[in-house]
Amino acid sequence: MPELPEVETVCRVMRRALVGKKIKEVEVVPDTIIFGSTPAEAIQRALEGQQVKAIGRKGKTWWIELESPPLLFGHLGMTGWIRELGKATVRLREHGNAPLDDEEGRPRFLKLLLTAEDGTRVSLTDARRLARVWLSEDLGTDAKLKKLGPDAFDALPKGKAFGDLFRKRQAPIKALLMDQAILAGLGNWLADEVLYQAKIAPKRAAASLSDKEFARLRSAIVEVLALAVEAGANSEKYPDTWLFHHRWGGKRGSDAVGKHKIVREEVGGRTTAWVPSVQK
């Protein structure tokens, strides 16, 4: 599932492809799940002929800022993806190995296609229809954006302020790391990874962590996100020391990291992989 590194990656793709250019053509494939009650025509009217000023992101939410309102917001969901057509792209595990385009060269599972004045084309696709796209007049008033906590990559609190996000809470630290209202951007695999790197058990009550453990956790978040973003969310470039390469169940994963057994159980409503002999 796309988490902060994946969303930052597609934002960088959109910045390179679209910022400073006018959108010449907009194709919206009607979908009342992805676009909700917003008609395809409304999205076309909002974008066509507009110059793209900026591409923004907070947590796993992205947006396109135009020369005049409204803004286009989006969330990739489970299998949503954004790419520049004709350029190489990272593939999510959930995408499998099927071709990205059909026999006619059209993106499979297309939902939104933006064509810039210079011919650059950027597509949003989603096989499972779990992505969400909406229009909003202002960054400061968008209801979904206002619910998010500080961004884990761009605005991670420092020192005592980081620990203060969690230290008075009795819920498992894994569940709180995934709570977007507390800290925006971390999902299931990232929470597992940073807890593994910080050597903290996912079921620990957040209030039980010491200041040293909060410092280790923050350092792990900084390091893991920096490496994942630098890799362009390409998991083949992630360090061999990461739990990521072993955490998945079935044929995609393994039973141990070296000599250390991996346990998979539900924590915070999500399947969690952790290593009891390492994480305390």
C-alpha positions in Angstrom: 0.0 0.0 0.0 1.4 3.4 -0.8 2.8 5.1 2.2 4.8 8.3 2.6 7.8 7.3 0.5 5.5 6.2 -2.4 3.4 9.3 -2.2 6.5 11.6 -2.1 7.8 9.7 -5.1 4.7 10.3 -7.2 4.7 14.0 -6.0 8.2 14.4 -7.4 7.1 12.8 -10.6 4.3 15.4 -10.9 6.6 18.3 -10.0 9.0 17.4 -12.8 6.3 16.7 -15.3 3.7 19.5 -14.6 4.9 22.4 -12.5 5.0 25.6 -14.5 3.0 24.2 -17.3 -0.6 24.7 -18.4 -2.9 21.7 -18.5 -4.1 21.4 -22.0 -6.5 18.4 -21.7 -8.1 16.5 -18.8 -9.6 13.0 -19.2 -11.7 11.8 -16.2 -13.1 8.3 -16.2 -16.3 8.6 -14.3 -16.2 6.7 -11.0 -18.5 7.6 -8.1 -16.2 5.7 -5.7 -12.9 7.4 -6.4 -14.4 10.9 -7.2 -17.4 10.6 -4.9 -20.1 13.1 -5.8 -17.8 15.3 -7.9 -18.8 15.1 -11.5 -16.1 14.4 -14.1 -17.0 17.6 -15.8 -16.3 19.6 -12.6 -12.8 18.2 -12.4 -12.2 18.9 -16.1 -13.4 22.5 -15.8 -11.2 23.0 -12.7 -8.0 21.9 -14.4 -8.2 22.5 -18.1 -6.3 25.7 -19.2 -4.8 26.2 -15.7 -1.1 26.5 -15.0 0.2 24.2 -12.3 1.9 26.3 -9.6 2.9 23.6 -7.1 2.5 20.0 -6.1 2.0 19.5 -2.3 1.9 16.6 0.1 1.1 16.0 3.8 1.4 12.5 5.0 -0.3 10.3 2.4 -2.4 13.1 0.9 -1.2 15.0 -2.2 -2.6 18.0 -4.1 -2.2 20.0 -7.2 -2.2 23.8 -6.7 -3.3 25.7 -9.7 -3.1 29.4 -10.6 -6.7 29.9 -9.3 -8.9 27.8 -7.1 -10.0 25.1 -6.6 -7.1 22.6 -5.8 -7.2 19.0 -6.7 -6.5 16.7 -3.8 -5.9 12.9 -3.8 -5.1 9.8 -1.8 -3.7 6.7 -3.5 -5.5 4.2 -1.3 -4.2 0.6 -1.7 -3.2 0.3 -5.4 -3.5 3.8 -6.8 -0.5 5.1 -8.7 0.6 8.2 -10.6 3.2 8.1 -13.4 4.4 10.1 -16.3 3.6 8.1 -19.4 6.6 7.0 -21.5 8.9 7.2 -18.5 10.2 4.4 -16.2 8.2 4.0 -13.0 8.4 2.1 -9.7 5.9 -0.7 -9.4 4.1 -1.5 -6.1 4.0 -5.1 -4.8 0.2 -4.8 -5.2 0.6 -4.1 -8.9 1.9 -7.5 -9.7 3.7 -8.1 -13.0 0.9 -7.4 -15.5 1.5 -4.8 -18.2 0.8 -1.2 -17.1 -0.7 -0.4 -20.5 -3.2 -2.2 -22.7 -2.6 -3.3 -26.3 -3.3 0.2 -27.5 -0.9 1.8 -25.2 -3.6 3.2 -22.9 -3.0 2.9 -19.1 -4.9 0.0 -17.6 -7.4 1.0 -14.8 -7.2 4.6 -15.9 -9.0 7.1 -13.7 -7.4 10.5 -14.5 -5.2 11.6 -17.4 -3.6 15.1 -17.5 -1.9 16.3 -20.7 0.3 19.4 -20.4 0.8 22.0 -23.1 4.1 20.4 -24.1 2.5 17.0 -24.5 3.7 15.5 -21.2 1.0 13.1 -19.9 0.5 12.1 -16.3 -2.0 9.3 -15.3 -3.7 8.2 -12.1 -4.6 4.5 -12.2 -6.2 2.3 -9.7 -7.2 -1.4 -10.1 -9.1 -1.7 -6.8 -10.8 1.7 -6.8 -9.6 2.6 -3.3 -8.0 5.9 -4.3 -9.9 9.1 -3.5 -9.8 12.4 -5.5 -11.6 15.6 -4.6 -11.7 19.3 -5.2 -11.3 21.9 -2.4 -11.1 25.7 -2.4 -8.2 26.2 0.0 -5.4 24.4 1.8 -6.3 25.9 5.1 -10.0 24.9 5.0 -9.8 21.4 3.4 -11.5 19.1 5.9 -9.4 16.0 5.3 -6.1 17.9 5.4 -7.1 19.6 8.7 -7.4 16.2 10.4 -3.8 15.3 9.8 -1.0 15.6 12.3 2.5 16.8 11.5 4.1 15.3 8.4 6.6 12.5 9.4 9.1 13.5 6.8 8.9 17.3 6.4 7.8 18.3 9.9 8.7 15.6 12.4 8.7 17.2 15.9 12.1 17.2 17.7 13.2 16.3 21.2 10.6 16.3 23.9 7.9 17.5 21.4 8.2 14.1 19.6 7.7 12.1 22.8 4.8 14.3 23.8 2.8 13.0 20.8 2.6 9.6 22.5 3.8 9.6 26.1 0.4 10.1 27.8 -1.3 7.4 25.7 -1.9 3.8 26.7 -2.6 2.4 23.3 0.0 0.2 21.6 2.8 2.3 20.0 2.3 0.6 16.7 -1.4 1.7 16.5 -0.4 5.3 17.4 2.3 5.4 14.8 -0.4 4.6 12.2 -2.8 7.2 13.5 -2.7 10.0 10.9 -4.2 12.5 13.3 -1.0 12.1 15.5 1.7 11.8 12.8 0.9 11.8 9.1 2.5 9.4 6.6 3.3 6.2 8.4 1.4 3.1 7.5 1.7 -0.6 8.2 5.1 -1.5 6.8 6.7 1.7 7.9 5.5 1.4 11.4 6.8 -2.2 11.6 10.2 -1.1 10.1 10.8 1.9 12.4 9.9 -0.2 15.5 12.2 -3.0 14.4 15.1 -0.5 13.8 14.4 1.2 17.2 14.2 -2.3 18.9 10.7 -1.5 20.4 7.9 -4.1 20.6 4.8 -3.0 18.7 2.4 -3.9 21.5 4.2 -1.7 24.1 1.9 0.9 25.6 3.2 4.2 24.3 3.2 5.6 27.8 5.7 2.9 28.9 8.5 4.2 26.5 11.4 6.0 28.1 12.9 9.2 26.7 15.8 7.2 25.3 13.4 4.9 23.5 11.5 7.8 22.0 14.8 9.2 20.8 15.6 5.9 19.2 12.2 5.8 17.6 12.5 9.3 16.2 15.9 8.5 14.8 14.6 5.4 13.1 11.7 7.3 11.5 14.2 9.9 10.1 16.6 7.3 8.8 14.0 4.9 7.3 12.1 7.7 5.6 15.2 9.4 4.2 16.5 6.1 2.7 13.1 5.1 1.3 12.5 8.5 -0.3 16.0 8.7 -1.7 15.4 5.2 -3.2 12.3 6.6 -4.9 10.2 4.0 -3.1 12.0 1.2 -5.0 12.1 -1.6 -2.4 14.9 -3.3 -4.3 17.2 -0.5 -3.1 16.2 -0.8 0.6 19.1 -2.0 2.9 19.5 -5.7 3.4 19.2 -5.1 7.1 15.6 -4.0 6.9 12.7 -6.1 8.1 10.9 -5.1 4.9 12.6 -7.9 3.0 11.3 -10.5 5.4 8.1 -9.2 6.9 5.6 -10.3 4.3 3.7 -13.5 4.9 3.5 -16.5 2.6 6.0 -17.0 -0.3 7.0 -13.3 -0.3 8.4 -13.4 3.2 10.4 -15.6 5.6 10.1 -17.1 9.0 13.2 -15.3 10.5 15.7 -12.5 10.1 18.9 -14.5 10.4 18.5 -16.5 13.6 15.7 -14.3 14.9 12.1 -15.6 14.5 9.5 -13.3 13.0 6.1 -13.2 14.7 3.0 -12.1 12.8 0.0 -11.0 14.7 -2.7 -8.3 14.8 -1.8 -5.1 16.5 -3.9 -2.0 16.2 -6.2 -3.8 13.8 -3.4 -4.5 11.3 -1.2 -7.6 10.6 2.1 -6.8 12.3 5.5 -8.4 11.8 8.0 -8.1 14.6 11.0 -9.9 16.1 10.6 -10.6 19.9 14.2 -11.4 20.4 15.2 -8.0 19.1 12.3 -5.8 20.0 11.5 -5.3 23.7 
